[in-house]
């Protein structure tokens, strides 16, 4: 229980750090007079850190264990946040992008360590529910970030500086790193597999692709989810303000409400999955997201807004559910598998394509991208259900 509570606090932190990006996006558009496509480099830079560092993070955790992986990730996270101070003196967009890249690298270590660790802290049959519960605090962090930082940037005529929130965040993260450095966490032994011992992390990755096809399908389904979820979050304020429904400040509050639906969906999903299988929940929620985004694409005015809000509720359980289902049966390869799964936030770069389409067409057409992602997840859920029925 103690390790579970401690590690769950990390979910709040990276939920907060990732949600700030959705506010920064519009903030830099206002302050630097840049397009949606240009501001999408915030997401591209941060999530590129996930892509480049996921396998090194997995190798590090394989070698040094979960606790050291968490501490190292927190140190990178804190350092990147505090670098916003000298970055403000440089005063260029690129300087802030470098800081965000370092933060993205740190978050990769945290998520690569924490997600599989939570799935192993208890009975296997409740791993999906347990990860959904921890991920609910990710939603709480996102909700707090969009409201607090949104009010800080948009509630005054003179927008606040990005330095203050990141300085506070960096100091807090480094304090938590000190705590984790002195609190022993039990290491999970996953070596009870019949495969040869002593293989390198890269050999494990080759084995995953050769012997675990459902893991590979889960990997691509998780990538599809990240493309859809991150792109929608990043595009939300641009969409609702561009449609003329509200201003920036109100939009940040509405985004907070959307993330509240998301958080409630996580808690409700975690409770339901004590009795209903994760496969069934994933199928139902995938259908809900496909219907919701289809309604948005129909351009039905305010009804499209309500459908977009409903989508947050349906997608809430997807990341932890796909993550835990993809890890089923991989045994001692769990750490390597987790590092591959943590490459999927590079899907956040999909917002670059949404921004490009929006700048050259209209505000509705870009939603074809998340719709395609949710359709892939629906197919994955159907295949999982069919595979289970054959057993």
Buried (B, 14 or more C-beta within 10 A) or exposed (E): EEBBEBBBBBBBBBBBBBBBBBBBBBBBBEBEEBEBBBBBBBBBBBBBBBBBBBBBBBBBBBEEBBBBBBBBBBBBBBBBBBBBBEBBEEEEBEBBBBBBBBBBBBBBBBBBBBBBBBBBBEEEEBBBBBBBBBBBBBBBBBBBBBBBBBBBBBEEEEBBBBBBBBBEBBEBBBEBBEEBBEEEBEEBEBEEEEEEEEBEBEBBBEBBEEEBEBBBBBBBBBBBBBBBBBBBBBBBBBBBBBBEBBEBBBBBBBBBBBBBBBBBBBBBBBEBBEEEBBBBBBBBBBBBBBBBBBBBBEBEEEEBBBBBBBBBBBBBBBBBBBBBBBBBEBBBBBBBBBBBBBBBBBBBBBBBBBBBBBEEEEBBBBBEBBBBBBBBBBBBBBBBBEEEEEE
